[in-house]
Amino acid sequence: MSPLHDSGGDPVGAMIRPMRASDLDQVMQLLARWGIAPLSPSADMPNPERTDVIVGNTVVAEDAGRIVGVRSFIQHSSTEAEGASLAVDPIFHKHGIGKALMMAGYRMMLERGIRKVRAETDRPEVVEWLCRNFGHRVVGTTQKRHVFGNKDVGHWTVLELELDERLFIESSGAAEANERK
Ligand SMILES: CC(C)(COP(=O)(O)OP(=O)(O)OC[C@H]1O[C@@H](n2cnc3c(N)ncnc32)[C@H](O)[C@@H]1OP(=O)(O)O)[C@@H](O)C(=O)NCCC(=O)NCCS
């Protein structure tokens, strides 16, 4: 996959690529910064919100050998998946890394035949970002099973997306429009 460039033309340097098993420690550290690192089931917590990061379902952003972004998914059926473990290092926010990770993940899903994507988030700005950039729509809320993610919010906002090729066509059109600005 290719390096990213921000909309001003300066290279951000991060490379979007499939995750490797050797990335796991750095991925877990990045997720922990946002309180969304997976947890092993235990007697106290038999059903954690997230139990693992599936390497084959995950893309990462790498900058100078360091993992600075991650986005994964859980496949629920032959056509349905749920986005998971999305995070970008705050130093790298607002350079398009989150969007590039999202698009790489959608591409991976589409190639597997996934057509419906669910997402859960506890940050209003991320809800808005998912709706505006990728066409997700809010379908409801669900209670968290335990403290996870944003500790000030006790529920997830649930979103859905009908996934098809149009997402990639519309997205490249938006990128071209931005370049013309
Ligand atoms: C959600 C998240 C992954 C987004 O990551 P990001 O790399 O900042 O995402 P992007 O840069 O693609 O997009 C963010 C904004 O920056 C803008 N942006 C992109 N490139 C830019 C550039 N070169 N200059 C200025 N702004 C830019 C985008 O247009 C976007 O703005 P918009 O919201 O108006 O569309 C990140 O905020 C994050 O890690 N959040 C915490 C974890 C989290 O909430 N995870 C969700 C599951 S609980």
The ligand as an SDF file (V2000), in Angstrom:
LIG
                    3D

 48 50  0  0  0  0  0  0  0  0999 V2000
  -11.4210    8.7420   14.9190 C   0  0  0  0  0  0  0  0  0  0  0  0
   -9.9480    8.8230   14.6070 C   0  0  0  0  0  0  0  0  0  0  0  0
   -9.4270    7.4250   14.3360 C   0  0  0  0  0  0  0  0  0  0  0  0
   -9.7280    9.7130   13.3720 C   0  0  0  0  0  0  0  0  0  0  0  0
   -8.3430    9.6960   13.0390 O   0  0  0  0  0  0  0  0  0  0  0  0
   -7.6400   10.8310   12.1330 P   0  0  0  0  0  0  0  0  0  0  0  0
   -6.3840   10.2430   11.5950 O   0  0  0  0  0  0  0  0  0  0  0  0
   -7.5390   12.1100   12.8620 O   0  0  0  0  0  0  0  0  0  0  0  0
   -8.7190   10.9500   10.9500 O   0  0  0  0  0  0  0  0  0  0  0  0
   -8.6330   11.8400    9.6170 P   0  0  0  0  0  0  0  0  0  0  0  0
   -7.4160   12.6850    9.6430 O   0  0  0  0  0  0  0  0  0  0  0  0
   -8.8260   10.9230    8.4820 O   0  0  0  0  0  0  0  0  0  0  0  0
   -9.9250   12.7070    9.7440 O   0  0  0  0  0  0  0  0  0  0  0  0
  -10.0700   13.6090   10.8140 C   0  0  0  0  0  0  0  0  0  0  0  0
  -10.3220   14.9970   10.3160 C   0  0  0  0  0  0  0  0  0  0  0  0
   -9.0880   15.5510    9.8900 O   0  0  0  0  0  0  0  0  0  0  0  0
   -9.2790   16.1780    8.6260 C   0  0  0  0  0  0  0  0  0  0  0  0
   -8.0320   16.1450    7.8820 N   0  0  0  0  0  0  0  0  0  0  0  0
   -7.5470   15.1390    7.1270 C   0  0  0  0  0  0  0  0  0  0  0  0
   -6.3720   15.4780    6.5640 N   0  0  0  0  0  0  0  0  0  0  0  0
   -6.1080   16.7400    7.0000 C   0  0  0  0  0  0  0  0  0  0  0  0
   -5.0490   17.6460    6.7810 C   0  0  0  0  0  0  0  0  0  0  0  0
   -4.0190   17.3510    5.9980 N   0  0  0  0  0  0  0  0  0  0  0  0
   -5.0870   18.8320    7.4070 N   0  0  0  0  0  0  0  0  0  0  0  0
   -6.1210   19.1660    8.2180 C   0  0  0  0  0  0  0  0  0  0  0  0
   -7.1760   18.3330    8.4560 N   0  0  0  0  0  0  0  0  0  0  0  0
   -7.1620   17.1560    7.8520 C   0  0  0  0  0  0  0  0  0  0  0  0
  -10.3310   15.3420    7.9700 C   0  0  0  0  0  0  0  0  0  0  0  0
  -10.9630   16.0850    6.9530 O   0  0  0  0  0  0  0  0  0  0  0  0
  -11.2380   15.0750    9.1310 C   0  0  0  0  0  0  0  0  0  0  0  0
  -12.0770   16.1770    9.3240 O   0  0  0  0  0  0  0  0  0  0  0  0
  -13.6140   16.0090    9.2350 P   0  0  0  0  0  0  0  0  0  0  0  0
  -14.0080   15.3920   10.5440 O   0  0  0  0  0  0  0  0  0  0  0  0
  -14.0600   17.4180    9.0860 O   0  0  0  0  0  0  0  0  0  0  0  0
  -13.8940   15.1180    8.0580 O   0  0  0  0  0  0  0  0  0  0  0  0
   -9.1660    9.4730   15.7820 C   0  0  0  0  0  0  0  0  0  0  0  0
   -9.7820   10.6730   16.1300 O   0  0  0  0  0  0  0  0  0  0  0  0
   -9.0320    8.6120   17.0230 C   0  0  0  0  0  0  0  0  0  0  0  0
   -8.0600    7.8650   17.1590 O   0  0  0  0  0  0  0  0  0  0  0  0
   -9.9910    8.7380   17.9670 N   0  0  0  0  0  0  0  0  0  0  0  0
   -9.9020    8.0640   19.2480 C   0  0  0  0  0  0  0  0  0  0  0  0
  -10.2490    6.6160   19.1970 C   0  0  0  0  0  0  0  0  0  0  0  0
  -11.7070    6.4080   18.8850 C   0  0  0  0  0  0  0  0  0  0  0  0
  -12.5450    7.2060   19.2060 O   0  0  0  0  0  0  0  0  0  0  0  0
  -12.0210    5.2610   18.2470 N   0  0  0  0  0  0  0  0  0  0  0  0
  -13.3690    4.9360   17.8340 C   0  0  0  0  0  0  0  0  0  0  0  0
  -13.8720    3.6860   18.3820 C   0  0  0  0  0  0  0  0  0  0  0  0
  -14.4150    3.7690   20.0890 S   0  0  0  0  0  0  0  0  0  0  0  0
  1  2  1  0
  2  3  1  0
  2  4  1  0
  2 36  1  0
  4  5  1  0
  5  6  1  0
  6  7  2  0
  6  8  1  0
  6  9  1  0
  9 10  1  0
 10 11  2  0
 10 12  1  0
 10 13  1  0
 13 14  1  0
 14 15  1  0
 15 16  1  0
 15 30  1  0
 16 17  1  0
 17 18  1  0
 17 28  1  0
 18 19  1  0
 18 27  1  0
 19 20  2  0
 20 21  1  0
 21 22  1  0
 21 27  2  0
 22 23  1  0
 22 24  2  0
 24 25  1  0
 25 26  2  0
 26 27  1  0
 28 29  1  0
 28 30  1  0
 30 31  1  0
 31 32  1  0
 32 33  2  0
 32 34  1  0
 32 35  1  0
 36 37  1  0
 36 38  1  0
 38 39  2  0
 38 40  1  0
 40 41  1  0
 41 42  1  0
 42 43  1  0
 43 44  2  0
 43 45  1  0
 45 46  1  0
 46 47  1  0
 47 48  1  0
M  END
$$$$
